[in-house]
Amino acid sequence: MGLLVRFLASAVAVVAAAKWIPGIEVASWGTAFMAALVLGLINLIVRPLVMLLTLPINLLTLGLFSLVINAILFWLTGVLVDGLEVSGFVPAFLGALLVAVVTWVADKFVD
């Protein structure tokens, strides 16, 4: 149940990011669901490796570099999913921040 709520929250967050952040475009709800799935897989597979490789930079910035990593992974999701357009670093950063906050809040309601 919790996994489904997180998935739905992530899809809603992607649509909200497209609505509120200029530079992010989502073609349809199906695209948003696909983007949520791809983003979840990227966070499951790629994120741990990237976090390990950037550990020295992350330590120097007291963890703030992880926000940049989130933006890059959100941009990568836009590259991989047809119908999701992320047109630069700032929209990717704000979109990743919005998706992270929405999924965090949904996670708190599930637990």
C-alpha positions in Angstrom: 0.0 0.0 0.0 2.8 2.4 0.9 4.6 1.8 -2.3 1.5 2.6 -4.3 0.9 5.9 -2.3 4.5 7.0 -2.9 4.2 6.2 -6.6 0.9 8.1 -7.0 2.4 11.0 -5.0 5.4 11.1 -7.2 3.2 11.2 -10.4 1.1 14.0 -8.9 4.3 15.9 -8.0 5.5 15.6 -11.6 2.3 17.0 -12.9 2.4 19.8 -10.2 5.9 20.6 -11.2 4.9 20.9 -14.9 2.0 23.2 -13.9 3.9 25.5 -11.5 7.5 25.5 -12.8 8.2 27.1 -16.1 10.5 24.9 -18.2 8.9 21.5 -17.2 6.3 20.1 -19.5 4.3 16.8 -19.2 2.3 15.6 -22.1 -0.3 13.5 -20.2 -1.0 11.7 -16.9 0.4 8.5 -18.5 3.6 10.3 -19.1 3.6 11.5 -15.5 3.1 7.9 -14.3 5.9 6.7 -16.6 8.1 9.5 -15.3 7.4 8.5 -11.7 8.3 4.9 -12.5 11.5 5.9 -14.2 12.5 8.3 -11.5 11.9 5.6 -8.9 14.1 3.2 -10.8 16.8 5.8 -11.3 16.7 6.6 -7.5 16.9 2.9 -6.8 19.7 2.0 -9.1 21.8 5.0 -10.1 21.5 7.3 -7.1 23.4 5.1 -4.6 26.3 4.8 -7.0 26.4 8.5 -7.7 26.1 9.4 -4.0 29.1 7.1 -3.3 31.2 8.6 -6.0 30.4 12.2 -4.9 30.8 11.5 -1.2 33.8 13.9 -0.8 32.0 16.8 -2.4 28.9 16.0 -0.4 30.9 16.0 2.8 32.5 19.4 1.9 29.1 20.9 1.2 27.5 19.4 4.3 25.1 17.4 2.1 23.8 20.2 -0.1 25.4 18.7 -3.2 22.8 15.9 -3.0 20.3 18.6 -4.1 22.3 19.0 -7.3 22.4 15.2 -7.7 18.6 15.1 -7.4 18.3 17.8 -10.1 20.6 15.8 -12.4 18.6 12.6 -11.9 15.3 14.5 -12.5 16.8 15.9 -15.7 17.9 12.3 -16.7 14.3 11.2 -16.2 13.2 13.9 -18.6 15.7 12.7 -21.2 14.6 9.0 -20.8 10.8 9.6 -20.8 9.1 10.8 -24.0 6.6 13.5 -23.2 8.5 14.9 -20.2 10.6 18.0 -21.1 13.0 19.6 -18.6 14.6 22.6 -20.2 17.5 23.4 -18.0 19.2 23.1 -14.6 17.0 25.5 -12.7 13.7 23.8 -13.7 15.3 20.4 -13.0 16.4 21.6 -9.6 13.0 23.1 -8.6 11.2 20.1 -10.0 13.3 17.6 -8.1 12.8 19.7 -5.0 9.1 19.7 -5.4 8.9 16.0 -6.1 11.1 15.3 -3.1 9.0 17.4 -0.8 5.7 15.9 -2.0 6.9 12.3 -1.7 8.4 13.0 1.7 5.0 14.3 2.9 3.2 11.3 1.4 5.7 9.0 3.1 5.0 10.7 6.5 1.2 10.1 6.0 1.8 6.4 5.0 3.9 5.6 8.1 
